[in-house]
C-alpha cells in the first residue's frame, strides 16, 4: 500500500474488543482520509456502535489502537464531532434547540455560561447550516426525529471538528427525512472539509454520497470502495458463509444465500471490478 | 404600619416579633431556594425516585443523631451522603440497576430507622423525636443552626451552578458529555452530593418523609412554565419560597383557629401549596396546548 503524504484523520489499527467474555471486534483495521465520506455498514449487533465507542474513547480496546490525525488518542486529541444514536428527550426538558447547539461549544466548561454576541452569531450560523432556524427556539423534546437529528448535527459541528461520527442517524426516520439528513451531512462535509463516518444498517440511502465503505459483520471489517467491498466474494468471506449481493434498480441488497441460489447481479452494476 | 394593619386578619398577632418565626422564615427560604435549584436537575435527570429514597434514608440518620443527642440535621447529611455514594456506585456499574440498588438501600435504611425511632421514643419517653424527624422542626430549631444551614445550602447551590453546563449535557446524554471531555462520573457525584444536602435541609424544614415534595413539586411546575434551564431554576426556587413562607404563616395562624387552638404542622401547608401550584399550572398549560392543538386541527381540516 502506498504511503500517503498526510496522515489519515482516523486510523483504526488491529482493534479487538471483548465484552463480558465475548469478542465483539476482532483485529479491526481501517483508515479514513481527511474530507472523506465513509459508511460504516452492518446489521444490528455486528459491532458498529462498539467500534464508534472505541474511536470516541468511550470504550478501551483490549488490543490495537486508534490514531487521530496520526497520534494516539488522548484528551488532547483534536475534537471529534459525535451524533449519538438515540437521545430520549423528555418534552418537558427545559432546553431550546439553540441551547443544545451552544452546549456543543462550551458544554464541557464549568462555571456559569457567559453570553456574548459572537457566541450567539456562531450558534445562529450553525442552526442555519442545518436548516434549523425555524425551530431554534423550540424545546428540543418537542422536535420530530429528523429535526432533533439536525440540531444534534449542529451541536457536533459547532466545535469545528475535522471528523464527524454519526451513529445510525437514519434509524427511526421516514424516507424523506432520511434523504434530507444524508444530503445535509454530505453538503456540510464538502463545504467544511470534514471527514464523516456514518453508521447504518442499510447502505442504500448513503450510496450516492459515500466515498468508502467499512463493512462490519461478526466483529470483522472489510473496507474500501463500495465495489471493492460489497460483492459476493468479499462479503461471503467476511460473514464466513455464502451471501448474495443483489443489485436491483441501483439498490444493493445483501441476502443470505447458498451456492445454488440464482444470482441477480445486473450487468450495469460491475462498479467494483477495479 | 397601615399596610400591616390592613393585613391584620392575615397575620395573627406577634408573627413579626416572634424569634421562632424569624428562624423559620430564614431557614424555610434557604431550604426552598436550594430545593428549587437542585430539584430542577433531579426532575431533568429523571431521578425523583432516588431523591425520595434519599429523603426516607435520611430518616435513619436523623433518628440516629437524635439518639446520641446531636441535631438531626447532621444525621440527615451524613446518612444521605453515604447512601447517595452507594447508590451512585451501584448505578454506574449497572445503569438500569439504579432503581433496584435504591430500593435495596432504602429497605435496609428504613429498617434501621424504625429501630432508632423506637429507641428514641422509649429512651426519652416522648414522641418528640418521631415528630421532629418525620415532620420537620422548623419552629423549634436552635438559632445556632441557622449559619450551618446557610453554609450547607450555599455549598449545594454553588456546586450545581459551578457544574451547570456539564450537568445539563450529561443529563441529556452521558456519552455526548464524555466525548466533549466532561468528567461525567465526577459531575454525577458532585450533583448527588448537592442532592443529599438539599434533601437533608428540606428534611429539617418540613420533615424527612415530605422533603421530596419541596424538591420535586416546584421544579416539576417550573418545567411546565419555561423552556430555559436557568429560568426553570429561578421559578422553582421562587415557587418554593412562596409555598414555604405562606406555609409558615398559615401554620402560625392556625394556633388561633377554632376550635382546638392546637396549630397545624407547617409541612402540611407547604406540601399542599406545592401541590396546588402544580395542579393549577398543569391544568392551565394543558388547556392552552389543547386549544392550540384543536386550532391547528381546524386549520388543516
Interface residues (C-beta under 8 A of the other chain):
Chain A: X53 X56 X57 X58 X75 X79 X80 X82 X84 X87 X89 X90 X92 X93 X94 X95 X96 X99 X100 X103 X104 X106 X107 X108 X109 X110 X111 X112 X113 X137 X138 X139 X155 X159
Chain B: X40 X43 X44 X46 X161 X162 X163 X164 X165 X166 X168 X169 X172 X173 X175 X176 X177 X178 X179 X180 X181 X182 X222 X223 X224 X226 X227 X228 X229 X231 X232
